[in-house]
Amino acid sequence: MDEKLKNMAIENSDSIVQLWMEEINSLKLDNYTASISDELFESTNRQFVNVIFQSIKDGGSSKAVKDFSERIINLGWPLGYITDGLQVFRRVTVDYILSQYEQLNSEFISNVLKSVDAWVEPIIRQLVNEYSGSWENTVSLQRVALQELSAPLIPVMDGITIMPLIGTVDTDRAKLIMENLLDGAIKHNSEVVLIDITGVPVVDTMVAHHIIQAAEAVRLIGATCILVGIRPEIAQTIVNLGIDLSKFPTKSSLKKGFRTALEITDRQVVDLENRADSIEHMIQSLKGE
């Protein structure tokens, strides 16, 4: 029975394709494909339905299905396009096959439904797997990118680097902070590292412990760590929790921390305007002599 129905569907594929195209086109204005050009939508639909029939002929998954899924993923079309298209194909095909028979009974209708489902389900599985693999790969790449951005170490002057932290610091991120601090401090030959926690919403015992560990690790490789961006509410929390931050300098702002870093590296911020006046005054004094 299944082979007979399959042959019928393949032999009458032109009629089924026409019915499928008409119904799919009627959905265009009501869903996510409304913004897609008519030419692209038409060509993609024809490729889609051809892939479906190719899969039916091959008896299941095929290279054509894989190639089509890659094209849809690259176009950025949602999975809903695939599921909608296959649901329409199932309905249109069942209706067409049943319309070719004058006498129908429940057993025959059940066989038709089972046969069409058996054609469509392998395509659904393969396409969903392709989409899932693509999403997992994208999420993995985004996770790596976010990790690289979550604990950057930025060299601002010879011997001075800054690590701005934004968001929650958990165990995984703390490990990344430690690695980036040590690798970056050695790479940039840092004498002073400023950890800016202005963007960290909450500093609890765990977060403070991670920061203290990172600062201690930096000290062991011969650099000084300055914790900056300590807001009044953060300072109060640290005191209430009894957290000891006395082993390394702390400043309320990045500006103050940077001035301290300059002092540690035997530099200072100079007011060029006042200095220029002093030099001019010195020159005039010499001329007067």
N, C-alpha and C positions, 0 to 999 in steps of 0.2 A: 504493500500500500504506500509506504513512504517513498519508494523509488518512483512509483507511478505519479504521485503528487509532485515530487521534485521535477520530474520530466515535464509535467504540465506547466509548472511555474517557469522553468527555463525556456520552454518553447513559446510561452506567451509573455516573455519578459518585457517586450516592447509595450504591451498593454498595461502591465503592472507598473512599469516605470512611469508611464504617462499619468496613471492615477496617483502614484506616489508624488510625482513632481507637482501636480495640481494641488494636492493637500499641503505639501511642504511650503509651497509658495504662498498659500493662504495664511500660513502661520507667521510669515515674515514680518508683517506689520505689527504683530502682537507680542513679539519677544525680543531677545537680545541681538537678533540678526538684522534688525530694522536699519541700522546704520551702515550695513555692509553693502557695497555696490552690487547692482543687479547682475553685472557680468561675472563677478567673482562668486556670488551666491549661486548662480546658475551652473557655472563650471564645477564648483565644489560639490553641488548636489548630484550632478551627473556622475562625477567620480565616485561619490559615496555609494550610490545605488549600484554602480558597476562593480564596486568592491564587494558589496553584499552578494550579488549573483556569482561573482568569482569564488567567494567563500563557499557558497552553496554547492557549486560544481566540484570544488576541491574536498568537500566533506568536512569543513571546519576551518581552523586557523590557517592563514596563508600569509605570504610575504606582502601581498597587496594590502591586507588589513594593516600590517605594521607600517608600511610606507604611508598609507593614508593617515594613520594616527599621528605620525611624525609631522605630516604637513599641517594637520589641524592644530596640533600643539604649537608649532612654529607660527601659525597665523594668530594664535592667542584666543582661539574660539573655545568656549566652555564645554564641559562634558555634557551639559544639557542638550547641545546640538546633536550629539551622538545618540543619546537616549531617546530624544524626541523622534529623530529620524528612524530609529529601529522600531519604536512603538508604532509609528505610522506605517512602516513597511509590513510589520506583522498584521496589522488590522486590514490594510489594503489587500495583502496577499490572501488572507483567509477569506475575505469577502469575495474576491475574484474567483477563487477555487470553488467556493460554495455556489456561486452564481452559475457555474457551468453544469450543475446537476439539477434535474427537475425534482427528484425525490431525495429527501434527506431524512436521516434519523439521528438520534442523539449519539449513537455509537460512531457514526461516520463523522459527525461534527467534532466529536472528541478526538478522533484520530487526526483530523486536519489540524486542529489546534496543537496537538502534541507534535506533529511533524514540523509545523512552522516554527514552533518554539525551539525544536531541536536544531533548526537551521540558524536561528537568530542568536541563541544563547552563547555558542562559541565565539561569535563576533563580539558580543557584549563583554565577555570575559577578557578577551585579548585587548580590546580597546580600553577597558577600565584598568587593566594591568599596565598598559602603556602610559596612560594618564597618571596612574599612581606612581609609577617609576619616575616619571618626569617631575611630578610635584615633590617627591622625596628628594630628588637630586637638587631641585631648586631650593627647597628648604635647607638642605645641607649646605649648599653654597652660601645662602643668606646667613646661616648660623656662623659659618667661618668668617664671613665679612663682618658681622656684628661683633664677633669675638675680637677681631683685629682692631675694631674701632672702640671697643669697650674699655681698653686700658692702653691708650697711646702714650708713648714717652717722647716728648717734643724738646729737642735741643734749642735753646733760645740764645745762649752765648757760650763761649768756650768755658767748659767746666760747669755749666748750669743747665739743668734740664727740668722740665715740668711734666707731671702726669695729672691731667684734669680728669676727675671721676664724676660721672653723671649716672644717677639711678641707683638701684639697690645693689649692694655688694653681698653676693652669696659665696658659698664655698668654692664653686667652680670658677667664678670670676676672681676670687681672691687668689687662687692658684695662678691664674693668668696674669694678674697684677704682679705677683711675686716674680714670675718668669720674665715678664717684660721689664720690670725694674732692674733686675740683675743683669740681664742681657744688654739692655739699653745703657745702663750706667757704665758698663765695661766698654761697650762699643763706642760711646761718645766721650769716654774718659772723663766722666762727671765727677766733680768735687762736691757738688751740692745737687740734691734732688728734691724738688718741691712736689708734695702730693696735695692737690687741691680738692677738698671735699665739699666745696660750695654747692655742687649739684647732687650730693648724696642726701636724700630726704631724712633718713633716720640713721643715727649712729648708736647701736646698742652694744652689748658686751661682745657679741660675736664679731661685729664689724670692727670694733676697736681692737680686738685681739688680732684680726687679720692685718690691720694697718700696723700694729706694733711689731708683728712678725716681719712684715715687709721692711719697715724702718730698721729693724735690727739686722736683717740680712744685708741691707745697703751699707750699714755701718761696718759690717764684717769685711766688706770688700774695699773699705777705705774712703767711703763717701759719707757726707752728712745728709740726713733726711730732715726736711722741715715740713710739718703738717700745717697747711693753710686753709682758710675758708671756714674757720670755726665760728659759727653763728652763736648768738647768746643762748638760744634754746638748746643747741648742741652742747655748749659748755656746761649748761646746767644739768643736762642728762649725764654727761661724763662724770661730773662731780657726784651726782646722786647714786650712780652705779659704782662709785669708788674705783674708777679706772685710772691707773697710773700712767700718765703720759710725760712724766718728768725726764725720761731718758733722752728725749730729743725736742728741739725747739718747736713751738707752736705759735701761729700768728692768726689774727682774725681775718686777714685779707691777703690776696695774692700780691698786692702791691707792697705790703709790709714785709711779706716773706721774701720777695725779690730783693728788697733793700738789704735784708739780712744776708741773703745769699751773696750779694755783691761784697758786703763787708767780710764775709768768710773767705772770699777769693781775692781779698786785698784790693777791692775796687769800690767806687762810690758814685752816686749820682751827683753831677756837678751842674749848677745853674750857670749856663754859658753866658747869659746876658750880664749877670753881676760880675762874672769872671772877666768878661771883656771890658767892663767899666774899670775893674781893678787894674788890669794890664795897661789900659789907656792912662789911668792916673799915675801908674808907676813910670811910664814913658815920659809923661809931662814933668814929673818930679826930677827925672834924670836930666831933662833938657834945662830945667831951671838951675841945676847945679852947674 
